[in-house]
C-alpha cells in the first residue's frame, strides 16, 4: 500500500474519533468504536452491489419455497461472498433515511446488525459493537459517525472505487488493512499512555520470510498447500504467503489450492483476520479464537508451511494449568525425548520460563510438521523471535532443551538477525528462525547464521519505533546468501555477514567441578546459642524469647496475640505457614532440645577447636550413644552445622571409603571413561591400602560449573583448565547436563582497537585554530 495513501486513510479515520467522540468517550476508548466500525464498513461496502439480489433471494426462499429458516448457500451465492446481510439496510441507507429520532435510528441499526450471517455476527460480538451503538445513540452521535464512515472520500474495500469527484481510490488489501489497524491501535494506545501491544510484522519482513520458505522448493511445490500461523493477528502473514505463491506475475506461480489456518487470542485482531478471510473467499472456519497454548485446536492437522511472529517477553502463566500439572508436562506438544551424557533416552521438559512463552509457539509449529513419510517435502517453518530464544535457560532447562531438540534433530536451517527498530512497536533486535524437517543435502548437519543487522534503509519519518526498512535489493541479497549458503564477512561496503556451523558447535556439557569440604568445629556458647532459633525465623523468635523467656518452652500459644501484633507492627511479612510454625509448641520444644544436646556434648568434649571434623564427628556419635540421646540424622546434622564452619586449613571431610576391586572397579572405570590412575579426577582418591579409595564431602558454596564444548573431552578440559589451578578439585560426572545456545555476538563480533593517543592528540590539535590556544594550554604543550 502506498505510504502516502496509508497516511491519508489513517488520518481520516483518526479525525473521525477526534471530531465525533471527543465528548462521548475518554480518549483511550476511541478504539472501541473506530475499530469495529472500520470492519463493519469494509464488509458493508462489499455487500452493497448485491444487496437487491440477496433481498430477492430472501423473498424467494420465504414466499416461493416457504422456508422458515433461510438456506445459507443460496444467500452466499447471491452476495458473492461467504457472508451476507438479509436486512433491508446498508450503512448508506441507514444514513440517508435517518430522521431526528435517535431511537428509530438505533432500532434500524440493530435490525441491520441482526440481518448479518452468523459468521459476521460472531465478529461483531468480539467487538461488543451493539453496546457501542446504544451508547452512541444515547449521546446523539450515531448519525454523525454514520456520515463519516459512509463518506465517498475513503475506500475500505478490497476493490478500486471512485470518490465523490470521480477520482479513483485504490483498494485496501488485507495487509493494508492490517497496517491501518496497527497504526490506529498504536495511536490509540500512545494517546492513552499504554503499551503498544503485539508486534505487527512489517511487509518487507513477511516478504523475506515467504521468499525463504518457498524459494528453495519453488519447482517442487505440492498440489495442495496448507499454511498455518499460530499467532495470526490480523492475518497479514497468511494472506501475503498466499499472495506470494499464487501471484500470476511472480516467480513461483503455484497452480494448486492454498488453504490458510490460524489462531489468535486477541478478539479485535481475530475479528479483523476472520472478516478478511471471508472477503477473500478463504474458509473463515479455519481461523480460531483463543489461546494457542491452552487448547491444541489443530491437534489432528499437519501443515506444509508455517510462518509466525509470536508474542515475545509475554507471560504464559494463565495457560500453565493446561500445560503442566505441578512439575509434570501434560501437553505432548511440549515434551521431547533427549539422551543424557551416557546415551540413555528419556522424556524431557520443553517449556520455557513462565515469563516468556515465545518458544512454546515454535514447539506448537514443530508438533504440526508433516513427516517426510506422509509428505516428501516435509514442512518448512519461519518464525520471528527476540534474542532470548537464542541463549536464555541453563543446560537441562526448558529453553535449552527446545534448542537442543531442534538442532539435534537437524531441523534448524538458518537464523537471520534483523536490524533494530525494524518493527513498529519494538526497537529490540529480532531474528528469523528457519526450520525444515527435510533439509537439502548440503545443509544436513549444518546451521547457517546470517547477520543482516546493518543492512537497512533509513525511513524519512519514523512509524512508531520503526525507523528503517529492507528494500527489495536487501531482501535479494539475504536470499542469495541463504540459498547459496555463502560464507562472508562484513566490510565498509558489504553490510551482510554469514557463517556456517556444524550442529554440534552450539552444544556444550555443563559439568559441576567439586572441591572437598574442610570443617573446623567448636562447642562454644555463641555457636550453641544459634540453635535456639530457626534460621528462617531468627528475628521474630529472638524477640519472642527476649520478651517472654523460658515460658515459651512451656506454653508459647498464650503469647500468640502479642507475637502476631509485634510482627505486624515491625512489618515482618510472614506467610501463613510461617506464622503457624512460629507459635507452634513443637518448634520451640525442638530448638530447646538442640540446645540441651549441644550443651551435653560440650560437657563431655569441651570447647577446644577441632580441625578434623572426621574425628570430631566420631566423638559426637560416641557421646550420643553413651548418653542414649535420640536424634534423627537431620537433627544431628542441624547441631553439627551450627558448631562447624569451613576452613581451608582444616582436614578434608570424608564422605565414604570405597573398596574397589574386580567387576566393581571395571564398571566404575567404564562409567567414568577413565584409567585407574585417573580416578582422582572424578572424586575417588587412592589410599595406601590396596583397592581402597576415599570419597570426600563436597563444599557446595565452592562448587563451580564449567561449560565445555561438545567437541572437547571433559577430562582433557578439566586437566588443562581446572586441575592446574585447583589441585584438590574433581569432576562430578553424574551432574553432566547437555545444553545448547546460539550467540550472534560471539560469532560475529569484531573487536575494533581504540585509537592511539597520538591520533587522538592530532585530532584535538586540529581544532586549535578554533580555540585560540586553549587546547594546547590544557594539554600542557608549547604555545
C-alpha positions, -999 to +999 in steps of 0.1 A: +000+000+000+013+034-010+027+051+022+010+085+013-024+068+008-019+049+040-012+080+060-042+098+045-065+069+053-053+066+089-055+104+093-091+104+080-102+076+104-083+092+133-102+125+126-135+107+130-125+098+165-114+134+172-145+150+156-173+127+168-162+110+200-142+137+219-170+144+245-186+109+244-156+086+252-124+091+271-096+090+245-084+055+254-119+042+245-120+056+209-108+023+196-139+005+210-159+024+183-134+031+155-120-004+150-153-023+147-168+004+125-139+001+101-145-036+098-183-031+096-180-005+068-155-028+049-180-056+049-210-034+043-194-017+012-186-050-003-223-062+000-238-030-014-237-040-051-255-074-045-280-061-018-310-063-040-301-097-053-299-110-017-332-095-008-348-111-038-333-145-027-348-140+008-382-132-007-379-163-030-370-186-001-398-174+022-426-168-003-420-192-032-403-221-014-419-215+020-387-219+041-390-210+077-352-210+081-332-194+053-308-216+033-273-201+035-257-214+003-283-195-019-277-163+000-239-166-003-242-172-040-262-140-044-239-119-022-208-132-039-191-138-006-192-164+023-213-138+043-244-118+036-270-095+052-308-102+049-320-069+064-332-041+040-305-018+054-270-008+044-249+018+063-255+042+035-293+036+036-293+040+074-276+074+070-298+086+041-331+077+057-323+089+092-347+113+109-344+134+140-354+103+160-323+087+176-345+058+188-356+049+153-320+051+140-308+028+168-336+003+161-329+003+124-292-001+131-299-031+154-321-046+127-293-042+102-269-060+126-294-088+131-295-094+094-259-105+091-249-141+086-237-159+118-200-156+109-203-118+108-223-117+139-195-135+157-171-109+145-193-081+157-198-098+191-160-099+196-160-061+192-191-057+215-204-034+188-241-034+200-232-018+233-213+009+215-242+016+191-265+020+221-240+043+238-235+065+207-273+067+202-278+078+238-252+105+232-267+116+199-235+110+178-245+078+159-257+096+128-226+117+127-204+085+129-225+070+101-220+101+080-182+099+084-179+062+076-201+064+045-181+093+031-172+088-006-137+100+002-125+068+018-123+033+004-122+005+029-130-023+003-106-046-015-117-031-048-109+002-066-137+028-064-143+065-073-147+093-047-173+120-049-153+139-076-146+109-098-111+104-086-100+067-083-094+054-048-071+024-046-083-009-029-074-017+007-057-051+007-056-075+037-021-064+046-030-027+041-060-033+064-035-047+089-013-017+086-042+006+092-053-012+123-017-014+136-013+023+132-047+031+147-041+008+177-006+023+182-020+059+182-049+049+205-025+033+230+001+060+229-026+086+234-037+067+264-002+062+278-004+024+272+019-001+258+016-006+221+009-043+224+019-071+200+045-066+173+028-063+138+051-077+112+063-052+085+056-062+049+092-064+039+099-089+068+069-110+056+083-108+021+117-120+033+101-149+052+080-160+023+110-160-001+130-181+024+102-206+029+091-210-007+120-202-030+142-233-022+113-256-032+095-234-058+099-261-085+085-288-064+055-274-045+027-298-035-005-296-055-025-287-023-008-264+002-017-257+038-003-226+056-006-221+094+001-192+118-004-200+155-004-163+164-020-149+132-031-114+144-050-097+116-039-124+091-013-104+072+013-132+072-012-158+060-026-136+032+008-124+020+021-160+019-009-170-002-005-140-025+032-147-029+028-183-041-003-176-063+009-143-079+005-147-116+034-123-122+056-139-095+084-164-099+066-193-083+032-192-099+017-221-079-014-235-095-026-257-066-051-249-039-039-230-009-057-233+025-050-209+053-052-217+090-046-196+121-054-189+157-055-155+175-062-148+212-070-111+208-107-106+200-101-074+179-074-088+156-092-121+154-123-103+141-102-084+116-085-116+104-117-135+101-135-107+082-107-105+057-107-143+052-144-140+044-138-112+020-111-131+001-132-163-001-110-184+022-127-206+048-132-184+079-138-215+100-101-223+097-094-192+118-098-199+155-101-176+185-085-183+218-051-193+233-030-214+211-011-227+241-041-236+262-060-255+235-044-276+207-071-265+182-055-283+152-042-314+171-051-337+142-038-315+114-003-312+099+008-283+077+031-278+048+043-243+057+042-223+089+050-186+094+046-167+126+056-137+147+046-150+181+045-126+212+078-125+230+085-114+265+049-123+274+039-144+304+021-177+297+012-182+334-025-181+326-020-211+302+002-231+326-026-251+341-034-266+307+003-275+300+016-285+334+003-304+364+028-294+391+061-303+375+046-328+351+040-318+315+005-329+304+005-315+269+025-337+245+034-307+223+058-296+250+076-329+258+107-340+239+129-371+241+166-365+246+196-386+255+217-379+286+255-380+287+256-418+286+231-421+258+200-431+278+169-415+263+142-400+284+113-376+282+123-340+289+106-307+297+103-284+267+087-254+284+105-221+289+102-199+320+067-186+327+076-150+319+082-156+282+063-182+261+076-175+226+094-208+223+061-226+231+047-213+198+077-227+180+071-261+196+035-258+186+046-254+150+071-283+152+043-305+165+023-297+133+051-306+109+043-333+083+066-363+084+086-370+052+069-404+050+035-387+046+048-357+025+081-359+006+088-322+012+081-324+049+073-290+064+090-256+065+088-230+093+098-193+095+093-178+130+103-144+144+119-143+179+139-119+201+173-127+214+163-146+245+153-176+224+189-180+214+206-183+247+183-180+278+179-210+300+205-233+316+216-267+303+188-292+311+162-264+313+132-259+290+146-233+266+179-252+262+160-285+257+140-269+229+171-256+211+188-290+217+158-309+203+156-287+172+193-288+165+200-325+173+171-335+151+187-314+123+157-291+118+174-257+121+185-245+087+193-209+095+188-179+117+188-143+104+195-114+126+174-084+116+182-047+121+170-029+153+139-007+150+126-027+120+092-033+138+066-008+146+063-014+183+097-026+195+132-014+189+149-046+201+169-070+180+149-097+163+157-129+145+140-152+119+144-189+126+141-211+095+133-248+102+128-278+080+125-315+087+137-323+052+169-303+047+187-302+014+217-325+012+243-297+016+225-283+047+224-316+066+242-314+099+248-276+094+233-243+106+238-210+088+238-178+108+232-146+088+239-112+103+217-086+085+217-062+114+234-034+095+215-040+062+187-014+060+175+019+046+165+047+069+129+060+068+124+097+063+098+096+091+095+071+119+064+049+122+062+042+159+096+026+167+102+016+131+129+039+117+143+017+089+132-009+063+145-036+040+145-026+003+139-053-024+176-052-030+184-060+006+159-090+005+176-102-027+210-101-010+198-120+020+181-147-001+212-151-023+234-156+008+209-180+023+202-201-008+239-205-017+250-210+019+276-183+014+302-175+040+312-139+040+323-111+064+312-076+067+333-047+055+327-010+047+307-019+016+293-053+025+268-050+053+258-086+054+278-114+071+272-151+070+288-182+087+280-219+086+285-241+116+282-278+125+252-286+146+274-297+175+291-263+176+262-249+196+262-277+222+281-279+255+284-300+285+276-283+318+298-300+344+300-294+381+335-291+395+336-300+431+360-292+460+363-310+493+346-299+525+370-288+552+355-281+585+366-268+619+343-274+649+339-259+684+313-262+711+315-226+722+285-208+737+279-183+709+276-211+683+254-232+706+231-203+712+223-201+675+205-234+679+178-217+699+163-202+667+152-215+633+172-198+605+141-187+586+125-172+618+155-157+636+142-122+640+107-130+654+120-159+676+147-137+691+121-111+701+098-137+715+125-153+737+139-120+748+103-108+757+089-139+774+120-160+784+117-197+791+080-195+794+078-200+756+091-236+761+061-243+784+032-226+765+040-203+736+003-203+724-007-179+752+016-152+737+001-156+702-017-123+701+014-103+712+036-122+688+015-116+658+008-079+667+046-073+670+052-089+636+026-067+620+040-036+638+075-043+627+063-051+592+077-086+593+058-103+564+053-139+573+034-164+552+005-182+569+026-214+573+054-194+589+030-178+614+016-212+623+051-225+628+063-196+649+035-201+675+037-239+674+049-256+706+067-282+685+091-256+671+102-243+705+104-277+720+127-289+692+151-260+695+152-264+733+163-300+727+190-288+703+204-266+730+203-293+756+221-318+734+248-293+723+254-284+760+257-321+769+283-325+741+302-295+754+303-310+789+320-342+775+341-328+747+349-293+759+353-261+740+386-267+721+386-261+683+389-293+662+403-290+628+394-326+619+357-330+615+360-367+609+374-373+644+351-347+659+320-365+645+332-398+658+334-383+693+300-368+690+284-401+679+301-418+708+286-394+734+251-396+717+252-434+721+267-432+756+241-408+768+213-426+750+202-394+732+176-400+705+183-379+674+174-383+637+201-379+611+188-345+601+186-333+637+222-344+644+233-325+612+214-294+624+236-294+655+268-302+637+262-275+611+257-249+638+290-256+655+311-261+624+325-238+596+346-241+565+383-235+569+408-241+540+434-254+565+411-280+581+412-317+573+391-329+544+357-344+554+354-380+544+320-390+529+327-426+522+355-452+518+351-474+488+366-509+483+370-511+445+381-544+430+372-568+403+339-562+384+330-532+406+361-513+396+357-523+360+321-510+358+331-477+375+360-472+351+337-478+321+311-454+336+337-426+341+355-434+309+390-432+325+420-452+335+425-464+371+452-438+378+428-410+368+401-419+393+412-389+414+399-366+386+364-379+393+365-378+432+380-412+441+413-407+459+436-437+465+447-445+500+478-465+510+456-497+512+451-518+482+419-511+462+408-485+488+395-451+477+382-421+497+353-400+485+351-366+502+321-345+511+317-315+487+317-279+498+287-267+478+295-229+480+328-236+464+312-256+435+319-243+401+301-251+368+321-254+336+305-252+301+326-274+279+321-276+242+307-309+229+338-312+207+361-313+238+368-342+261+356-334+296+386-349+313+411-333+290+394-299+295+395-304+333+432-312+334+440-283+312+417-256+325+410-266+361+433-291+377+464-269+371+448-242+392+429-262+418+447-294+426+421-308+450+391-303+426+374-332+408+347-337+381+312-346+392+304-366+360+269-376+373+260-339+372+267-335+335+239-319+315+239-311+278+229-276+267+226-256+235+229-219+230+235-196+200+254-164+204+255-140+175+278-117+193+303-145+199+304-154+162+301-120+145+316-095+169+348-079+157+370-060+181+379-025+170+411-014+187+410+020+204+427+048+186+462+057+197+469+086+220+489+102+191+459+100+167+435+115+193+460+143+201+463+152+164+426+155+161+424+177+192+453+199+180+435+202+146+408+222+165+434+245+179+427+272+153+392+274+166+402+276+203+428+304+204+454+282+220+432+269+248+436+232+239+474+234+239+473+251+273+451+223+287+473+196+272+505+212+285+520+217+251+542+246+240+522+275+226 
